[in-house]
Amino acid sequence: MQVLFPEIKPYNSAFLDVGDGHKVYYEECGSADGIPVLYIHGGPGTGSVSYHRRFFDPEKYRIILLDQRGCGHSKADDPLLANTTDHLLSDMEALREQLKVSRWAIFGGGWGATLALLYAQSFTDRVLGLVLHSVFLGRQQDIDWIFEVGVPRLVPDYWEEFAQSLHASDRHNLLKIFSDRLQGPDELARMAAAKSWAVWYARSSLLHHSSAWLKRFNDPHVASTTAMIQAHYFRQNCFIQDNQVLDNAHKLESIPGIIVHGRFDLLCPLDCAWQLQSSWPTAELHIIRDACHANLDPGITDALVRATRDLHKMVTHDWTDSASD
């Protein structure tokens, strides 16, 4: 079984001023002459973590991490102001131009997979290939699955703890109640709601226990930004048209892709990846039989490390041609 590559430090880190009071953090590590790959973190709102660098062979890839608006190390006067999907896609393209990258590979899971797909559909000629996991399509039915029809039935004990933390009598509109609580005047109530959500999210993401994963979401900053930004996006249907990703999947036909999805993913059911691959038949789909949602589930980690190695072989020729232009 493949494991993460050894710890590695960035050789460059900086902030990119993208306007509206936002300065997004980015970093680079690995080989400056390697194939550029952008890691897009999930959430929305979780931010990048050091282990994200370790899915890639540092001798072959120029590894780029970006913290989305309002989270991670990024700075914002108002985290939710001018924070929409289109803004995030524009930030990715601005970073590509800032780093003078002609074409790059994109790696993303969950919400990161949504952004990767939307970016590839908008900037097809800039994308060498995609590695995606735990696919989230951003449809209303996918949001309803999390808050109403799916997850509450699959992990009712975890869900009950979250619901009780909100002291909500109405269990049929928890997204609104949760969002309103996060915007309320009581700071202690806001943090309690955020931490309860983050812990629920972390526990529901795992099939195998991971202390590192749970510790991450127990961090107050991660909990507050994840909760705040997820509520912001989910209440606005992720700022995209319903079924937008699948409706535009035909634009991906020239892009190599590898999709990894856990069979027991509670947050993003397997049919999301299944429908995506059906609409994008040139992509590979690897179903991991003993895994859930988190990329630290051993089966997901193994498949993703293999995928980045395979993608390197797939795109080396195209990268060489574009680098010589």
C-alpha distance (Angstrom), angle and dihedral (degrees) to the residues before:
residue distance angle dihedral
M1 . . .
Q2 3.80 . .
V3 3.80 119.2 .
L4 3.78 132.6 -167.2
F5 3.79 118.7 -72.9
P6 3.83 116.2 -104.5
E7 3.81 122.1 -76.4
I8 3.78 113.6 -76.3
K9 3.79 134.2 -173.8
P10 3.82 126.7 -137.8
Y11 3.79 118.4 -103.8
N12 3.80 90.5 -159.1
S13 3.81 134.2 25.9
A14 3.79 129.8 167.3
F15 3.80 146.4 140.3
L16 3.79 125.2 -99.9
D17 3.81 115.6 -150.7
V18 3.81 105.3 -137.1
G19 3.81 97.2 171.7
D20 3.81 135.1 -111.6
G21 3.81 90.3 79.0
H22 3.81 93.5 -58.7
K23 3.79 125.8 129.0
V24 3.79 111.4 178.5
Y25 3.79 121.0 -152.2
Y26 3.78 121.6 -131.4
E27 3.78 136.6 171.4
E28 3.79 140.2 -172.6
C29 3.78 131.0 -148.2
G30 3.79 139.1 158.6
S31 3.81 120.9 44.5
A32 3.79 117.2 -6.7
D33 3.82 87.3 -152.2
G34 3.81 95.2 46.4
I35 3.78 128.5 103.5
P36 3.81 107.0 -71.7
V37 3.79 113.9 -118.1
L38 3.80 125.5 -178.8
Y39 3.80 116.7 -149.3
I40 3.82 110.1 -150.6
H41 3.79 112.4 -161.7
G42 3.77 123.5 -141.3
G43 3.75 135.1 -126.0
P44 2.95 107.7 67.9
G45 3.77 88.9 -102.5
T46 3.80 107.0 15.7
G47 3.82 99.2 113.4
S48 3.80 129.5 -149.9
V49 3.81 124.8 -58.6
S50 3.80 130.4 -159.2
Y51 3.82 93.9 -110.2
H52 3.82 89.4 61.7
R53 3.81 87.3 76.0
R54 3.78 90.2 60.3
F55 3.82 101.4 69.8
F56 3.81 89.3 79.3
D57 3.80 134.7 66.9
P58 3.81 101.1 -110.5
E59 3.81 91.2 -150.7
K60 3.80 92.0 58.5
Y61 3.79 105.6 32.9
R62 3.78 136.8 59.9
I63 3.80 95.3 -142.9
I64 3.82 116.5 -150.8
L65 3.81 124.1 -172.4
L66 3.80 123.5 -169.8
D67 3.79 128.2 -170.7
Q68 3.81 109.8 -144.5
R69 3.79 122.0 -128.0
G70 3.78 115.1 -62.1
C71 3.80 99.1 8.0
G72 3.78 143.6 78.0
H73 3.80 111.6 10.4
S74 3.80 93.2 -25.4
K75 3.80 117.5 118.6
A76 3.79 127.0 -135.7
D77 3.79 137.2 171.8
D78 3.81 86.8 -148.9
P79 3.84 114.0 9.3
L80 3.81 94.3 -153.4
L81 3.80 98.3 42.9
A82 3.82 112.3 104.6
N83 3.79 89.0 -3.6
T84 3.80 108.5 138.9
T85 3.78 135.4 127.5
D86 3.81 91.8 -97.3
H87 3.80 89.6 53.5
L88 3.81 91.0 52.4
L89 3.80 92.2 49.2
S90 3.80 90.0 49.6
D91 3.81 89.8 50.8
M92 3.80 90.7 54.1
E93 3.78 91.5 51.6
A94 3.82 91.5 45.4
L95 3.80 89.4 53.0
R96 3.80 91.3 50.3
E97 3.78 89.4 54.2
Q98 3.81 92.3 44.0
L99 3.81 90.8 54.4
K100 3.82 92.5 43.2
V101 3.81 91.9 -124.7
S102 3.79 113.4 160.7
R103 3.82 96.0 -165.4
W104 3.78 133.3 -4.9
A105 3.77 143.0 -177.1
I106 3.81 118.2 -113.7
F107 3.81 126.5 -142.4
G108 3.81 121.5 -172.3
G109 3.79 143.2 151.1
G110 3.80 132.1 -160.1
W111 3.80 106.4 -20.1
G112 3.81 86.3 2.2
A113 3.81 88.3 61.3
T114 3.82 89.7 51.5
L115 3.80 91.4 53.4
A116 3.81 92.0 43.9
L117 3.80 91.0 54.0
L118 3.80 94.0 45.4
Y119 3.79 91.4 48.0
A120 3.80 92.0 48.7
Q121 3.81 90.6 50.0
S122 3.82 91.1 51.1
F123 3.82 99.1 38.8
T124 3.80 102.1 28.3
D125 3.80 95.6 155.5
R126 3.83 91.0 55.3
V127 3.82 95.8 56.8
L128 3.80 122.5 86.6
G129 3.79 95.2 -177.2
L130 3.79 145.4 -38.3
V131 3.80 134.9 -118.3
L132 3.80 110.0 -170.1
H133 3.78 134.0 175.4
S134 3.81 137.9 -178.8
V135 3.79 90.3 14.1
F136 3.82 117.9 -140.6
L137 3.81 114.5 -172.0
G138 3.80 97.1 -167.0
R139 3.81 95.7 -130.3
Q140 3.80 123.4 145.8
Q141 3.80 88.6 -110.8
D142 3.82 89.7 56.0
I143 3.81 91.1 52.6
D144 3.81 90.9 45.2
W145 3.80 88.9 51.4
I146 3.80 90.2 59.8
F147 3.80 98.0 43.9
E148 3.79 105.8 27.7
V149 3.79 126.0 4.5
G150 3.80 106.9 27.8
V151 3.76 125.6 21.5
P152 3.83 96.7 39.2
R153 3.82 88.4 59.5
L154 3.80 96.1 43.9
V155 3.81 96.7 48.9
P156 3.82 102.8 20.8
D157 3.80 93.0 159.2
Y158 3.82 93.2 56.0
W159 3.80 90.8 42.1
E160 3.79 93.0 50.2
E161 3.80 91.0 54.2
F162 3.79 89.9 52.3
A163 3.81 93.5 46.2
Q164 3.79 92.7 48.1
S165 3.80 90.7 52.0
L166 3.83 87.9 62.6
H167 3.82 92.7 50.7
A168 3.80 86.6 -136.6
S169 3.79 121.7 166.3
D170 3.83 91.5 -171.1
R171 3.80 108.1 68.6
H172 3.82 94.0 176.6
N173 3.79 98.4 73.0
L174 3.79 104.3 36.8
L175 3.79 94.4 141.4
K176 3.81 91.3 63.5
I177 3.80 93.0 41.7
F178 3.79 90.9 48.7
S179 3.81 92.7 47.0
D180 3.80 92.4 48.2
R181 3.81 90.4 50.1
L182 3.80 90.8 53.6
Q183 3.81 89.9 53.9
G184 3.80 95.2 44.8
P185 3.82 126.3 112.2
D186 3.81 96.7 -113.3
E187 3.81 107.3 93.2
L188 3.81 94.0 -166.9
A189 3.80 91.2 50.8
R190 3.81 90.5 48.9
M191 3.80 93.1 52.2
A192 3.80 93.2 43.8
A193 3.81 91.0 52.9
A194 3.81 92.3 45.8
K195 3.79 94.2 49.0
S196 3.78 92.4 45.6
W197 3.82 90.1 52.4
A198 3.81 93.4 46.3
V199 3.81 92.9 49.4
W200 3.82 90.5 48.1
Y201 3.80 90.2 49.2
A202 3.80 92.6 49.0
R203 3.80 95.1 47.6
S204 3.80 92.4 46.4
S205 3.81 90.8 51.3
L206 3.79 96.6 62.0
L207 3.78 135.9 76.5
H208 3.82 92.0 172.9
H209 3.80 121.1 41.8
S210 3.81 115.1 -101.4
S211 3.79 117.3 -178.4
A212 3.82 90.0 -169.1
W213 3.81 91.8 55.7
L214 3.82 93.8 47.0
K215 3.81 92.7 44.9
R216 3.78 90.3 53.0
F217 3.79 94.1 56.8
N218 3.79 92.6 43.8
D219 3.80 88.7 63.6
P220 3.85 107.3 108.7
H221 3.82 94.5 -135.5
V222 3.82 93.4 48.8
A223 3.80 91.1 44.7
S224 3.80 94.8 50.2
T225 3.80 97.5 44.6
T226 3.80 93.5 42.4
A227 3.79 93.0 50.3
M228 3.80 95.3 42.8
I229 3.80 97.1 46.7
Q230 3.82 95.6 40.2
A231 3.81 90.8 52.7
H232 3.82 89.5 47.4
Y233 3.82 92.4 52.9
F234 3.79 99.0 38.3
R235 3.81 93.4 51.3
Q236 3.83 88.3 54.1
N237 3.82 96.0 47.8
C238 3.81 88.3 -107.5
F239 3.83 88.7 -66.4
I240 3.81 91.6 -84.5
Q241 3.78 136.1 104.0
D242 3.77 115.0 -92.6
N243 3.82 110.3 -91.8
Q244 3.82 90.2 5.2
V245 3.81 93.6 140.5
L246 3.80 95.7 53.2
D247 3.81 94.0 39.2
N248 3.81 88.8 59.1
A249 3.80 98.4 38.3
H250 3.81 90.5 110.2
K251 3.80 87.7 72.5
L252 3.82 88.8 67.9
E253 3.80 97.6 60.1
S254 3.81 94.0 104.7
I255 3.83 94.0 47.2
P256 3.83 120.4 88.0
G257 3.77 111.8 -127.7
I258 3.79 141.1 -176.8
I259 3.81 119.1 -165.4
V260 3.82 121.8 -164.3
H261 3.79 119.8 -170.3
G262 3.78 134.2 169.2
R263 3.79 114.7 -125.8
F264 3.80 90.0 -137.9
D265 3.81 98.2 45.0
L266 3.80 103.0 147.3
L267 3.81 98.2 -173.9
C268 3.81 98.1 45.5
P269 3.82 109.7 25.8
L270 3.78 119.1 -138.6
D271 3.80 92.6 -110.5
C272 3.83 88.3 72.6
A273 3.81 90.1 64.7
W274 3.80 91.3 38.3
Q275 3.81 92.8 54.8
L276 3.80 91.6 44.8
Q277 3.81 92.9 52.9
S278 3.82 90.5 45.5
S279 3.81 88.3 55.9
W280 3.83 91.9 42.1
P281 3.81 103.4 38.9
T282 3.81 95.6 171.6
A283 3.82 89.0 67.9
E284 3.80 121.9 89.5
L285 3.81 118.8 -124.5
H286 3.81 119.4 -154.9
I287 3.81 114.1 -170.7
I288 3.80 111.5 -158.3
R289 3.77 107.7 -148.8
D290 3.82 99.6 -158.2
A291 3.81 102.2 38.8
C292 3.79 140.7 91.6
H293 3.83 127.4 -165.0
A294 3.80 108.9 -59.3
N295 3.79 120.3 94.7
L296 3.82 87.9 -138.3
D297 3.80 90.8 66.1
P298 3.85 99.8 112.1
G299 3.81 94.5 -124.6
I300 3.80 92.4 50.5
T301 3.81 92.1 46.5
D302 3.80 91.1 50.5
A303 3.81 92.9 49.6
L304 3.81 93.8 45.9
V305 3.80 94.5 50.9
R306 3.80 88.6 49.8
A307 3.80 89.6 47.4
T308 3.81 94.4 53.8
R309 3.80 89.3 50.0
D310 3.80 91.5 49.1
L311 3.79 93.0 45.3
H312 3.79 90.6 53.7
K313 3.80 89.0 59.1
M314 3.81 91.4 46.3
V315 3.80 96.8 52.4
T316 3.80 104.9 31.4
H317 3.80 93.4 97.2
D318 3.82 93.8 48.7
W319 3.81 90.9 45.5
T320 3.81 91.8 51.4
D321 3.80 90.8 50.8
S322 3.82 94.3 48.0
A323 3.81 93.2 44.6
S324 3.79 90.6 54.8
D325 3.83 93.7 51.4
